[in-house]
């Protein structure tokens, strides 16, 4: 395409010729058309607010202006600038679609939106797919940070404070969505992985301990294992089962001593009532049903019934004795 400046010179040169050149009128019309279009471009596109994207000329309108300029087969400054804006917009749109398809992280998405801010084109409609992905990613980031314990963390054990517990499935769901995470939450995601690994390892060892016999797994072993779970911020059924098992074994040991030393019946009654406390941590109905009742419970009940039966017989004897008198 010819440059507008060159076309102007040709028109001026035609005016200086000693004869009339018919093509001069065509060239002059072309110059005027370029000037008129250039003025519209400056008004609609170039002289616009850089503080409000909505004031920018829409991409479709800019494309139309570029197409109109190309039909004149003449290159001028405003056309070049507008073609650059349209190309930058097309490149950005292509990059945005690829980014969304590739599920890039939050940092890359935000960088894309900032890049769009630098293009003086109204891309509000085109930005929506990226903005939707940003909201989606931000939602996951918030979910990660809200799921993690605020006080005592796995990587900082023994720091004190109340541990916030979450379901293991929640942590696994976060790991499954790791692709939308970014460096902004890299530490948190590392912690999620650590928490999941620690929970799964502890749950496996807890199940093995619960399935073992008293000879294989001592009370001290259970107590030490239960202590390990204190800093794992995961809701685990095994934690409650282990707590109940520890309470049960302590109750059994105490009841065995009571039965061996022949304590009063009311002491055994109190201990039977205390046995119900061993199941207090078992909120799951299935766990309560599967909770094994130790034989010492029945032994204590038999001892109490025997004492009650003896007491009843004694009262009858006392009654007969009184009537004889």
Secondary structure, 3 states (H helix, E strand, C coil): CEEHHHHHHHHHHHHHCCCCCCHHHHHHHHHHHHHHHHHHHHHHHHCCCCCCHHHCCEHHHHHHHHHHHHHCCEECHHHHHHHHHHHHHHHHHHHHHHHHHHCCCHHHHHHHHHHHHCCCCECHHHHHHHHHHHHHHHHHHHHHHHHCCCCCCHHHCCCCCCCCCEEHHHHHHHHHCHHHCCHHHHHHHHHHHHHHHHHHHHHHHHHHHHHCCCCCCCHHHHHHHHHHHHHCCEECHHHHHHHHHHHHHHHHHHHHHHHHHCCCHHHHHHHHHHHHHCCCCCCCHHHHHHCCCCHHHHHHHHHHHHHHHHHHHHHHHHHHHHHHC
